[in-house]
Amino acid sequence: MKSILHLAVVAAFAVNSVAGHYIFQQFTAGDTKYPAWKYVRRNSNPAWLQNGPVIDLASNDLRCNVGGEVSNGTETITMKAGDQFTFTLDTAVYHSGPVSLYMSKAPGAAADYDGSGQWFKIFDWGPSGTTWPMRDTYTQNIPRCIPDGEYLLRIQQIGLHNPGAAPQFYLSCAQVKVTNGGSTLPSPTALIPGAIKSNDPGLTVNIYNGGSNNYVVPGPKVVSSSFTSDEG
């Protein structure tokens, strides 16, 4: 009887531990939505923790999730600079917090790249008043001015729902080959880990106590608007 009770407790804990978790698993290019993990690197967590967060700010897992330093058979999609893309989650974002998009140019093939180079941020979704961008899809465009080549395209949502505890990072990386781009190198850039510090106000904030007022999304500033404009 005790063993049965123990198993029940363990099972209940497992269910509760993943409640409210989510993962970016599908990629859409233009109007074409592709199967989960076709162009998005799948993490190496066990199935029951597939949508769990990363919480260690010093870990390489912060780049493309646990085990995401290798492609594990992920394909690379070819897109033109300026093309629209969408990341879709398994379920809508449940925890309040910002969403950001980053890119890092691979020295060769994206499939062989571990994300150890420089990253630049292309977009932030922050709060509007007290409302956070909690949905199941996030859409943006490949910057127009970045050089041709293969990139890791990273999406990150930070769960700030438990003030005083470690923020939860929900993240994934897609592999993209950019064509018809420009020649301008984006700036500023930062390394991951390292782009976000544990004492960043955007992490230590209490979102239930006026923390969304004048909120600054953690990490480097978004690259110049010229990278995403038609004139870029």
C-alpha positions as CSV (number, residue, x, y, z in Angstrom):
1,M,0.0,0.0,0.0
2,K,2.8,2.4,0.9
3,S,4.5,1.7,-2.5
4,I,1.3,2.5,-4.3
5,L,0.8,5.7,-2.3
6,H,4.4,6.7,-3.1
7,L,3.9,6.1,-6.8
8,A,0.7,8.2,-6.7
9,V,2.6,11.0,-5.0
10,V,5.4,10.9,-7.5
11,A,2.9,10.9,-10.4
12,A,1.0,13.8,-8.9
13,F,4.3,15.7,-8.5
14,A,5.3,15.1,-12.1
15,V,1.9,16.3,-13.3
16,N,2.1,19.4,-11.2
17,S,5.7,20.2,-12.1
18,V,4.9,20.5,-15.7
19,A,1.5,22.2,-15.3
20,G,1.6,25.6,-17.0
21,H,4.7,24.7,-19.0
22,Y,5.0,25.2,-22.8
23,I,7.4,24.9,-25.7
24,F,8.0,26.6,-29.1
25,Q,7.9,23.6,-31.4
26,Q,6.5,24.6,-34.8
27,F,7.8,27.0,-37.5
28,T,5.8,28.7,-40.2
29,A,7.4,30.4,-43.2
30,G,5.0,32.7,-45.0
31,D,1.7,30.8,-45.1
32,T,3.2,27.3,-44.7
33,K,3.1,25.8,-41.3
34,Y,5.5,22.9,-40.9
35,P,5.4,19.8,-38.6
36,A,6.7,20.2,-35.1
37,W,10.5,20.0,-34.9
38,K,11.1,20.0,-38.6
39,Y,13.0,23.3,-38.5
40,V,13.1,23.8,-34.7
41,R,15.7,22.0,-32.7
42,R,14.2,19.5,-30.3
43,N,15.6,19.5,-26.7
44,S,16.8,16.4,-25.1
45,N,14.6,16.5,-22.0
46,P,12.5,13.4,-21.3
47,A,9.0,13.4,-22.8
48,W,7.3,14.4,-19.6
49,L,9.6,17.4,-19.3
50,Q,9.8,18.3,-23.0
51,N,8.2,21.7,-22.4
52,G,10.0,22.5,-19.2
53,P,12.0,25.7,-18.7
54,V,15.7,26.6,-18.3
55,I,16.5,28.4,-15.2
56,D,20.4,28.5,-15.1
57,L,21.6,31.8,-16.5
58,A,25.1,30.5,-16.8
59,S,24.2,27.4,-18.7
60,N,24.8,26.8,-22.4
61,D,21.2,25.4,-22.4
62,L,20.1,29.0,-22.4
63,R,21.1,29.2,-26.1
64,C,18.7,26.6,-27.7
65,N,17.4,24.6,-24.7
66,V,18.7,21.4,-23.1
67,G,20.7,19.5,-25.6
68,G,20.0,22.2,-28.2
69,E,23.7,22.8,-29.0
70,V,23.4,20.1,-31.7
71,S,20.8,19.9,-34.4
72,N,19.7,16.3,-33.9
73,G,18.6,16.0,-37.4
74,T,16.8,19.4,-37.6
75,E,16.4,20.7,-41.1
76,T,17.4,24.2,-42.2
77,I,14.8,26.3,-44.1
78,T,15.7,28.8,-46.8
79,M,14.0,32.2,-46.5
80,K,14.6,35.6,-48.1
81,A,15.5,38.6,-45.9
82,G,12.2,40.3,-45.1
83,D,10.1,37.1,-45.2
84,Q,7.6,36.6,-42.5
85,F,7.9,33.7,-40.0
86,T,5.9,32.4,-37.0
87,F,6.8,30.3,-34.0
88,T,3.9,28.2,-32.6
89,L,3.8,26.6,-29.1
90,D,2.2,23.4,-28.0
91,T,-0.1,25.5,-25.8
92,A,-0.4,29.2,-25.2
93,V,2.0,31.0,-22.9
94,Y,0.7,30.6,-19.4
95,H,3.2,32.7,-17.3
96,S,3.4,36.5,-17.6
97,G,6.7,37.8,-19.0
98,P,8.3,39.2,-22.2
99,V,9.1,37.4,-25.4
100,S,12.2,38.1,-27.5
101,L,13.7,37.0,-30.8
102,Y,17.4,36.6,-31.4
103,M,19.6,35.6,-34.3
104,S,23.2,34.3,-34.5
105,K,25.1,33.7,-37.7
106,A,26.7,30.4,-38.1
107,P,30.3,30.2,-39.4
108,G,29.1,27.5,-41.8
109,A,26.1,25.3,-41.7
110,A,23.5,26.1,-39.1
111,A,23.2,22.4,-38.4
112,D,26.8,22.3,-37.2
113,Y,26.5,25.5,-35.1
114,D,26.3,25.4,-31.3
115,G,25.3,29.0,-30.8
116,S,28.6,30.0,-29.1
117,G,29.1,33.1,-31.3
118,Q,27.5,36.5,-31.1
119,W,23.7,37.0,-30.9
120,F,21.6,40.1,-31.8
121,K,18.1,40.8,-30.8
122,I,15.5,41.5,-33.6
123,F,12.3,42.0,-31.6
124,D,10.8,42.3,-28.1
125,W,7.2,41.8,-27.0
126,G,6.9,43.5,-23.7
127,P,3.8,44.4,-21.6
128,S,1.1,46.8,-22.7
129,G,0.0,48.4,-19.5
130,T,-0.5,45.4,-17.2
131,T,-1.2,43.0,-20.1
132,W,1.6,40.6,-21.2
133,P,1.8,39.0,-24.7
134,M,0.5,35.6,-23.7
135,R,-0.6,33.7,-26.8
136,D,0.3,30.6,-28.8
137,T,1.9,32.2,-31.9
138,Y,4.5,34.9,-32.4
139,T,5.1,36.4,-35.8
140,Q,7.8,38.7,-37.1
141,N,10.1,39.1,-40.2
142,I,13.6,38.1,-41.0
143,P,15.6,41.4,-40.9
144,R,16.2,42.9,-44.3
145,C,19.7,44.1,-44.0
146,I,21.5,41.1,-42.4
147,P,24.1,39.3,-44.6
148,D,23.2,36.1,-46.4
149,G,24.1,32.9,-44.6
150,E,22.8,30.4,-42.2
151,Y,21.5,31.4,-38.8
152,L,20.0,30.2,-35.5
153,L,16.8,32.0,-35.0
154,R,16.0,31.9,-31.3
155,I,12.7,32.7,-29.5
156,Q,12.6,33.2,-25.7
157,Q,9.8,33.8,-23.2
158,I,10.6,34.6,-19.6
159,G,8.2,33.5,-17.0
160,L,8.1,36.2,-14.2
161,H,5.1,34.7,-12.4
162,N,7.0,33.9,-9.1
163,P,8.8,36.9,-7.7
164,G,11.8,36.0,-5.6
165,A,12.3,32.7,-7.4
166,A,14.4,32.0,-10.5
167,P,12.8,33.2,-13.7
168,Q,11.8,30.5,-16.1
169,F,13.1,30.7,-19.7
170,Y,11.1,28.9,-22.3
171,L,13.0,28.9,-25.6
172,S,13.7,27.2,-28.9
173,C,15.9,27.7,-31.9
174,A,15.0,27.3,-35.6
175,Q,17.7,26.8,-38.3
176,V,17.3,29.3,-41.2
177,K,19.3,30.0,-44.3
178,V,18.9,33.7,-45.3
179,T,19.1,34.8,-49.0
180,N,18.7,38.2,-50.7
181,G,20.0,39.9,-47.6
182,G,22.2,43.0,-47.2
183,S,25.8,43.6,-46.0
184,T,25.4,45.4,-42.8
185,L,26.5,43.7,-39.6
186,P,23.8,44.0,-36.9
187,S,24.7,45.7,-33.6
188,P,24.6,45.5,-30.6
189,T,25.5,41.8,-30.1
190,A,26.0,39.6,-27.0
191,L,27.0,36.1,-26.0
192,I,24.5,33.6,-24.6
193,P,24.9,32.9,-21.8
194,G,26.0,36.3,-20.6
195,A,23.4,38.5,-22.4
196,I,21.1,38.5,-19.3
197,K,22.2,38.9,-15.7
198,S,20.5,37.7,-12.6
199,N,20.3,41.3,-11.3
200,D,18.7,42.7,-14.4
201,P,15.7,44.8,-13.3
202,G,13.6,43.0,-15.9
203,L,14.2,39.8,-14.0
204,T,14.0,41.0,-10.4
205,V,10.8,43.0,-10.9
206,N,7.6,42.1,-9.1
207,I,5.0,42.1,-11.9
208,Y,2.2,42.1,-9.3
209,N,3.3,45.3,-7.7
210,G,3.5,47.8,-10.6
211,G,6.4,46.0,-12.1
212,S,5.1,46.3,-15.7
213,N,5.3,50.1,-15.6
214,N,8.3,51.3,-17.6
215,Y,9.4,47.7,-17.9
216,V,12.7,47.0,-19.8
217,V,13.0,43.6,-21.4
218,P,16.3,41.9,-20.4
219,G,19.1,41.5,-22.8
220,P,20.7,43.7,-25.5
221,K,18.8,46.4,-27.3
222,V,16.9,45.4,-30.4
223,V,19.0,46.1,-33.5
224,S,18.3,49.4,-35.4
225,S,15.0,49.7,-37.2
226,S,16.9,50.0,-40.5
227,F,17.4,46.2,-40.3
228,T,13.7,45.6,-40.5
229,S,12.6,48.4,-42.7
230,D,12.0,48.3,-46.5
231,E,14.8,50.8,-46.9
232,G,17.3,48.7,-45.0
